[in-house]
């Protein structure tokens, strides 16, 4: 049985389309992760806020006031984020302590390997 050129071309095109979709999906995930990391940056937060405020066409005195208030808000958000992460790890540590009371001696070795560890910078 002979396979036609049209069939071969169709199969190759299908493979090419599938490959391109896979590559696009991977690059999309990578780009989304990079964007997420960038948006958590305080400099980016200030830039984005100031860009929105520029639509008001402020004069120089207003722009200075906007910058001061934006800097204060960004600093407050970063402080809040740090406190939230600290509180989250307090809850995780408390839960781990409660779980340690219920595990057997044989399970303690495995638990020491799988127990969540607080990041060094959040203590």
Backbone as CSV, one residue per row, in Angstrom:
resi,resn,N_x,N_y,N_z,CA_x,CA_y,CA_z,C_x,C_y,C_z
1,UNK,0.828,-1.154,0.000,0.000,0.000,0.000,0.893,1.245,0.000
2,UNK,0.537,2.153,-0.825,1.338,3.357,-1.012,0.693,4.518,-0.240
3,UNK,1.520,5.274,0.471,1.029,6.446,1.207,1.228,7.662,0.307
4,UNK,0.172,8.412,0.151,0.231,9.543,-0.771,1.031,10.711,-0.176
5,UNK,1.472,11.574,-1.049,2.200,12.762,-0.608,1.301,13.677,0.202
6,UNK,0.059,13.750,-0.159,-0.890,14.588,0.556,-1.034,14.104,2.007
7,UNK,-1.108,12.797,2.219,-1.217,12.230,3.556,0.044,12.522,4.373
8,UNK,1.213,12.337,3.751,2.475,12.622,4.433,2.559,14.093,4.810
9,UNK,2.190,14.965,3.908,2.230,16.404,4.178,1.254,16.760,5.306
10,UNK,0.087,16.141,5.299,-0.896,16.386,6.355,-0.376,15.952,7.717
11,UNK,0.265,14.786,7.761,0.838,14.303,9.017,1.945,15.229,9.504
12,UNK,2.807,15.655,8.615,3.886,16.561,8.994,3.348,17.903,9.485
13,UNK,2.321,18.407,8.808,1.728,19.678,9.235,1.075,19.535,10.619
14,UNK,0.431,18.405,10.846,-0.182,18.157,12.150,0.880,18.107,13.238
15,UNK,1.989,17.427,12.972,3.082,17.382,13.942,3.672,18.766,14.188
16,UNK,3.839,19.528,13.126,4.388,20.878,13.255,3.467,21.771,14.081
17,UNK,2.177,21.688,13.830,1.209,22.483,14.589,1.238,22.076,16.062
18,UNK,1.266,20.779,16.330,1.329,20.295,17.713,2.590,20.756,18.417
19,UNK,3.715,20.698,17.712,4.980,21.151,18.275,4.928,22.645,18.602
20,UNK,4.408,23.434,17.683,4.307,24.889,17.893,3.377,25.215,19.054
21,UNK,2.280,24.494,19.163,1.378,24.711,20.292,2.065,24.384,21.622
22,UNK,2.818,23.293,21.643,3.549,22.917,22.859,4.576,23.967,23.245
23,UNK,5.336,24.440,22.282,6.344,25.470,22.544,5.662,26.757,23.015
24,UNK,4.558,27.132,22.375,3.824,28.332,22.784,3.295,28.219,24.200
25,UNK,2.817,27.046,24.556,2.308,26.815,25.901,3.419,26.979,26.934
26,UNK,4.574,26.382,26.679,5.705,26.472,27.604,6.170,27.921,27.736
27,UNK,6.331,28.622,26.613,6.758,30.010,26.667,5.716,30.888,27.364
28,UNK,4.454,30.569,27.198,3.403,31.310,27.884,3.496,31.164,29.386
29,UNK,3.745,29.960,29.858,3.897,29.723,31.295,5.121,30.462,31.828
30,UNK,6.227,30.383,31.095,7.445,31.076,31.523,7.236,32.590,31.568
31,UNK,6.565,33.128,30.567,6.308,34.571,30.534,5.387,34.981,31.680
32,UNK,4.403,34.165,31.988,3.476,34.482,33.086,4.219,34.487,34.419
33,UNK,5.126,33.534,34.617,5.896,33.495,35.861,6.811,34.706,35.982
34,UNK,7.434,35.086,34.866,8.304,36.263,34.882,7.496,37.522,35.185
35,UNK,6.328,37.645,34.601,5.475,38.819,34.843,5.022,38.860,36.298
36,UNK,4.669,37.707,36.852,4.221,37.650,38.236,5.344,38.107,39.167
37,UNK,6.560,37.636,38.900,7.684,38.023,39.730,7.953,39.528,39.612
38,UNK,7.832,40.060,38.404,8.092,41.482,38.185,7.061,42.344,38.906
39,UNK,5.801,41.941,38.889,4.753,42.760,39.495,4.854,42.800,41.016
40,UNK,5.628,41.914,41.622,5.827,41.942,43.069,6.961,42.895,43.460
41,UNK,7.647,43.462,42.482,8.752,44.368,42.722,8.212,45.748,43.111
42,UNK,8.686,46.343,44.219,8.175,47.652,44.637,8.405,48.753,43.590
43,UNK,9.510,48.695,42.883,9.785,49.700,41.852,8.722,49.627,40.760
44,UNK,8.338,48.412,40.387,7.301,48.236,39.364,5.951,48.726,39.884
45,UNK,5.657,48.450,41.154,4.390,48.909,41.722,4.289,50.428,41.641
46,UNK,5.373,51.116,42.014,5.365,52.578,41.972,5.213,53.064,40.533
47,UNK,5.960,52.443,39.629,5.899,52.844,38.221,4.482,52.703,37.684
48,UNK,3.836,51.568,37.987,2.478,51.325,37.489,1.489,52.344,38.063
49,UNK,1.625,52.643,39.347,0.720,53.616,39.967,0.930,55.009,39.368
50,UNK,2.185,55.376,39.196,2.469,56.705,38.647,2.016,56.810,37.192
51,UNK,2.115,55.720,36.470,1.649,55.726,35.078,0.140,55.980,35.022
52,UNK,-0.596,55.372,35.913,-2.039,55.608,35.964,-2.344,57.049,36.375
53,UNK,-1.580,57.571,37.337,-1.817,58.943,37.809,-1.436,59.984,36.764
54,UNK,-0.546,59.618,35.835,-0.169,60.551,34.763,-1.362,60.866,33.857
55,UNK,-2.361,60.004,33.855,-3.554,60.251,33.039,-4.339,61.463,33.548
56,UNK,-4.074,61.859,34.789,-4.728,63.044,35.344,-4.053,64.339,34.886
57,UNK,-2.908,64.198,34.224,-2.118,65.351,33.770,-1.812,66.308,34.936
58,UNK,-1.128,65.799,35.974,-0.844,66.635,37.139,0.262,67.652,36.847
59,UNK,0.232,68.761,37.587,1.344,69.703,37.476,2.489,69.182,38.357
60,UNK,3.600,69.883,38.375,4.786,69.385,39.076,4.556,69.242,40.584
61,UNK,3.842,70.180,41.181,3.568,70.100,42.628,2.705,68.876,42.949
62,UNK,1.689,68.636,42.128,0.839,67.455,42.341,1.642,66.180,42.141
63,UNK,2.488,66.163,41.125,3.288,64.967,40.835,4.172,64.617,42.034
64,UNK,4.766,65.632,42.666,5.604,65.392,43.850,4.772,64.798,44.988
65,UNK,3.572,65.342,45.204,2.686,64.812,46.251,2.256,63.382,45.931
66,UNK,1.946,63.137,44.649,1.559,61.787,44.237,2.701,60.806,44.488
67,UNK,3.922,61.207,44.162,5.074,60.324,44.360,5.284,60.018,45.833
68,UNK,5.170,61.023,46.680,5.345,60.801,48.118,4.290,59.837,48.652
69,UNK,3.053,60.052,48.243,1.971,59.184,48.727,2.083,57.780,48.153
70,UNK,2.524,57.688,46.905,2.721,56.377,46.281,3.867,55.631,46.958
71,UNK,4.973,56.330,47.241,6.095,55.695,47.950,5.653,55.171,49.308
72,UNK,4.873,55.968,50.010,4.382,55.553,51.330,3.485,54.313,51.217
73,UNK,2.599,54.314,50.227,1.685,53.176,50.045,2.454,51.901,49.672
74,UNK,3.442,52.026,48.796,4.226,50.852,48.389,4.998,50.312,49.590
75,UNK,5.606,51.204,50.375,6.330,50.759,51.566,5.395,50.039,52.538
76,UNK,4.200,50.585,52.698,3.212,49.963,53.589,2.792,48.583,53.067
77,UNK,2.603,48.470,51.750,2.234,47.166,51.171,3.344,46.135,51.362
78,UNK,4.592,46.559,51.207,5.700,45.620,51.373,5.827,45.186,52.832
79,UNK,5.582,46.111,53.766,5.593,45.761,55.185,4.472,44.763,55.483
80,UNK,3.297,45.038,54.942,2.157,44.138,55.136,2.455,42.756,54.568
81,UNK,3.079,42.714,53.396,3.421,41.427,52.768,4.400,40.654,53.653
82,UNK,5.392,41.341,54.209,6.351,40.681,55.103,5.682,40.132,56.346
83,UNK,4.770,40.920,56.928,4.050,40.466,58.116,3.158,39.278,57.788
84,UNK,2.532,39.317,56.621,1.651,38.212,56.223,2.451,36.919,56.066
85,UNK,3.615,37.014,55.434,4.444,35.806,55.265,4.906,35.292,56.626
86,UNK,5.242,36.194,57.532,5.644,35.776,58.878,4.484,35.058,59.573
87,UNK,3.274,35.597,59.460,2.097,34.970,60.077,1.803,33.607,59.461
88,UNK,1.975,33.494,58.147,1.747,32.210,57.477,2.703,31.160,58.007
89,UNK,3.977,31.524,58.165,4.951,30.552,58.669,4.720,30.240,60.143
90,UNK,4.193,31.175,60.904,3.825,30.873,62.295,2.736,29.808,62.342
91,UNK,1.753,29.921,61.456,0.676,28.927,61.381,1.229,27.571,60.962
92,UNK,2.107,27.560,59.966,2.704,26.298,59.502,3.521,25.663,60.620
93,UNK,4.338,26.460,61.328,5.146,25.917,62.427,4.268,25.361,63.546
94,UNK,3.192,26.086,63.876,2.279,25.623,64.923,1.625,24.297,64.525
95,UNK,1.210,24.206,63.273,0.577,22.977,62.787,1.567,21.818,62.798
96,UNK,2.800,22.092,62.403,3.830,21.037,62.422,4.071,20.545,63.845
97,UNK,4.092,21.459,64.804,4.275,21.057,66.204,3.125,20.179,66.668
98,UNK,1.915,20.524,66.280,0.750,19.720,66.644,0.805,18.347,65.986
99,UNK,1.271,18.301,64.736,1.373,17.014,64.041,2.442,16.127,64.666
100,UNK,3.527,16.719,65.141,4.609,15.936,65.737,4.152,15.187,66.982
101,UNK,3.136,15.691,67.655,2.617,15.016,68.844,1.885,13.726,68.481
102,UNK,1.387,13.639,67.233,0.578,12.493,66.835,1.344,11.441,66.050
103,UNK,2.603,11.690,65.709,3.322,10.699,64.897,4.141,9.763,65.791
104,UNK,4.378,8.578,65.259,5.128,7.570,66.005,6.624,7.804,65.848
105,UNK,7.385,7.080,66.634,8.842,7.204,66.574,9.365,6.803,65.200
106,UNK,8.779,5.794,64.586,9.204,5.349,63.259,8.912,6.409,62.196
107,UNK,7.863,7.160,62.393,7.491,8.195,61.418,8.320,9.467,61.569
108,UNK,8.959,9.657,62.715,9.702,10.894,62.967,10.877,11.076,62.009
109,UNK,11.510,9.979,61.588,12.627,10.091,60.650,12.143,10.607,59.298
110,UNK,11.029,10.056,58.818,10.459,10.518,57.552,9.969,11.956,57.706
111,UNK,9.360,12.262,58.853,8.835,13.609,59.089,9.951,14.664,59.041
112,UNK,11.115,14.308,59.545,12.210,15.286,59.545,12.638,15.658,58.124
113,UNK,12.395,14.762,57.165,12.745,15.055,55.761,11.644,15.808,55.022
114,UNK,10.379,15.566,55.386,9.281,16.186,54.625,8.686,17.408,55.309
115,UNK,9.112,17.675,56.537,8.572,18.820,57.276,8.924,20.125,56.554
116,UNK,7.930,21.014,56.378,8.217,22.305,55.720,9.192,23.124,56.558
117,UNK,10.169,23.704,55.900,11.176,24.514,56.577,10.943,25.984,56.301
118,UNK,10.971,26.796,57.326,10.811,28.245,57.198,12.014,28.791,56.429
119,UNK,11.761,29.633,55.426,12.891,30.235,54.697,13.745,31.072,55.640
120,UNK,15.027,31.133,55.353,15.970,31.852,56.222,15.619,33.330,56.351
121,UNK,15.102,33.947,55.275,14.832,35.383,55.301,13.501,35.747,55.955
122,UNK,12.697,34.770,56.380,11.388,35.104,56.966,11.374,34.947,58.483
123,UNK,12.529,34.747,59.081,12.567,34.610,60.541,12.747,35.942,61.097
